[in-house]
Amino acid sequence: MKTPRLLDLVKPEVLSLTAYRAEEPRPDLIKLDANESPFPLPEELRRELRHALDQVAVHRYPDPKEDRLRSVLAAQLQVAPGALVLGNGSDELIQLLLLATSGPGTTILAPVPTFSMYELIARAQGLRFEGVPLGSRFKLDLPRLIETIERRDPKVIFLATPNNPTGGVLSEAEICKILAVAPGLVVVDEAYGPYAGRTMLPHLVDQERLVILSSLSKIGLAGLRIGYLVAHPALTAELEKVRLPFNLNAFSQAAAAVLLNHQEWIDAGVREVVRERARVMNHLVALPGVEAFPSAANFILFRTTPPGNDVFEAVLGQGVLVRNLGSVPGLQNCLRVTVGTKAENDRFLDALTKALR
Ligand SMILES: *Cc1c(COP(=O)(O)O)cnc(C)c1O
């Protein structure tokens, strides 16, 4: 068979990629691998949700401008509705932003290790990706980053804060210094912002090259696939031109508009995870054979003295799924655990303790 010739039709940039790895649902396992919220919707909200979904006109296209959801989000963020672009997950907005701004020969830059989609999407679009290694204990090496920015002239810089998978945050001062030297857009990805209690949103008024990216995925609504971007309205107007029509389906729009009006439920989930994060961290730092890195997100990255693959398998064998990051450059023997409910965290800590014996 002539498979090789078929694959000649695929761009070399794509042939050289490795697909993003996401685990299939495993209801038999305690799932602490994907930085989801561990809290299902309470019954009162499910009832309200059922009612809202019941009104959806499935035979019609969804609202192309997402007016209802857009106004709920804009009011909460205290930004103009026109400053927002909504995406089918923030992954789609990363793709959209690069599609609209960056062509052949342009460089996309990010401190690494970081969220793998920046590099994957950049390379799939034929762009160059420059990863600038984080410093000791995954702290930002600002002089090195600034030096690389000046040398490589990146069109877009991605700064995830808190960073996935390391959990570290950038200070406002660091981000402002980066904005001062960056020749292009600086995208601050705040997917985990609520767990850190910080946002760069107030800086949008005087930084026109600042783009804030965020998502509902990590705060309890991962199934909806909704991300959003906040930027200067002149930029969002251009992004809107390349956004695919109806990228947000009618069910997700309706559900998010209802659930975002229950900010108290989202906030309570975040607070509980933050409390549990401190408790899990205290246990991890006391465990011999574990080096845990400080985290402001809903997960903790840790390195094990025994081979990380063995620890991962031993924890999995006890019914707990974490993320094995050992194959990522710079993350040898590193695992990432999402903070779950108290009971889930206890199961994880117990499994890890046994795995290390
Ligand atoms: C999970 C994650 C996202 C993706 O969010 P979606 O809205 O689910 O596409 C974006 N950025 C970072 C840093 C993430 O960890």
The ligand as an SDF file (V2000), in Angstrom:
LIG
                    3D

 15 15  0  0  0  0  0  0  0  0999 V2000
   -5.8280   23.8170   30.8930 C   0  0  0  0  0  0  0  0  0  0  0  0
   -5.1360   25.0400   30.3990 C   0  0  0  0  0  0  0  0  0  0  0  0
   -5.6660   25.7970   29.3590 C   0  0  0  0  0  0  0  0  0  0  0  0
   -6.7620   25.2560   28.4710 C   0  0  0  0  0  0  0  0  0  0  0  0
   -7.9600   25.5380   28.8640 O   0  0  0  0  0  0  0  0  0  0  0  0
   -9.2410   25.1800   28.0020 P   0  0  0  0  0  0  0  0  0  0  0  0
  -10.0550   26.4050   28.2040 O   0  0  0  0  0  0  0  0  0  0  0  0
   -9.8040   23.9640   28.6410 O   0  0  0  0  0  0  0  0  0  0  0  0
   -8.8720   24.9770   26.5610 O   0  0  0  0  0  0  0  0  0  0  0  0
   -5.0320   26.9700   28.9870 C   0  0  0  0  0  0  0  0  0  0  0  0
   -3.9110   27.3600   29.6010 N   0  0  0  0  0  0  0  0  0  0  0  0
   -3.3560   26.6510   30.5890 C   0  0  0  0  0  0  0  0  0  0  0  0
   -2.1060   27.1260   31.2240 C   0  0  0  0  0  0  0  0  0  0  0  0
   -3.9540   25.4600   31.0100 C   0  0  0  0  0  0  0  0  0  0  0  0
   -3.3720   24.7120   31.9540 O   0  0  0  0  0  0  0  0  0  0  0  0
  1  2  1  0
  2  3  1  0
  2 14  2  0
  3  4  1  0
  3 10  2  0
  4  5  1  0
  5  6  1  0
  6  7  2  0
  6  8  1  0
  6  9  1  0
 10 11  1  0
 11 12  2  0
 12 13  1  0
 12 14  1  0
 14 15  1  0
M  END
$$$$
